[in-house]
Amino acid sequence: MDENQIVDIWTVFKENIDKKNIETIAERYVDVCADYGASDQAFQNSLGSCTYLDNAIDYYLDEPGGFEDYDDEDEWEE
């Protein structure tokens, strides 16, 4: 997916989303886009079209990256 597809699809659906759920749905939408191959660069290029989408993208891009960020020094010592 490229940035135009990310923004275009979001724009089509956001008008029909209940405002009390829009933040959660935006986050889930970004997750689905990532699952279908949207790159971090495509997300970066999508910023600026919608505050809800921007917040969801920022949240997604700032999340820790799995095992890379895991620090085993914080494990319990027995």
C-alpha positions in Angstrom: 0.0 0.0 0.0 1.2 3.5 -0.7 0.4 6.7 1.1 -2.4 7.7 -1.4 -4.2 4.4 -0.8 -3.9 4.7 2.9 -5.4 8.2 2.9 -8.0 7.5 0.2 -9.4 4.4 2.0 -9.5 6.2 5.4 -11.2 9.2 3.9 -14.0 7.0 2.4 -14.8 5.3 5.6 -14.1 7.9 8.3 -17.3 9.9 7.6 -19.4 6.9 8.6 -17.6 6.0 11.8 -19.2 6.8 15.1 -17.1 9.6 16.6 -16.8 7.9 20.0 -15.0 4.9 18.3 -12.9 6.8 15.7 -9.6 6.7 17.6 -9.8 2.9 18.1 -10.8 2.3 14.6 -8.0 4.5 13.2 -5.5 2.5 15.2 -7.0 -0.8 13.9 -7.0 0.6 10.4 -3.3 1.4 10.6 -2.6 -2.1 11.9 -4.5 -3.7 9.0 -2.6 -1.5 6.5 0.7 -2.6 8.0 -0.5 -6.2 7.8 -1.1 -5.7 4.1 2.4 -4.3 3.5 2.2 -0.6 4.1 5.7 0.6 4.9 6.8 3.0 7.6 7.7 5.5 4.9 4.2 5.2 3.4 2.7 5.9 6.8 5.1 8.9 7.2 4.0 10.3 3.8 0.3 9.9 4.9 0.6 12.3 7.8 -1.3 15.5 7.5 -4.6 14.4 6.1 -6.6 13.7 9.3 -5.8 14.2 13.0 -7.2 10.8 13.9 -5.2 9.0 11.3 -2.1 11.0 12.2 -2.4 10.0 15.9 -2.8 6.3 15.0 0.2 6.4 12.7 2.3 8.2 15.3 1.3 5.6 17.8 2.1 2.7 15.4 5.5 4.1 14.5 6.5 4.8 18.1 5.6 1.3 19.3 8.5 -0.9 20.5 9.6 -3.3 17.8 9.1 -6.7 19.5 12.2 -8.7 20.5 14.7 -6.0 19.4 13.6 -3.7 22.3 13.5 -6.6 24.8 16.0 -6.1 27.6 16.6 -9.3 29.5 18.4 -7.5 32.3 15.0 -6.5 33.6 14.2 -10.2 34.3 13.6 -11.3 37.8 16.6 -12.8 39.5 16.1 -16.0 41.4 
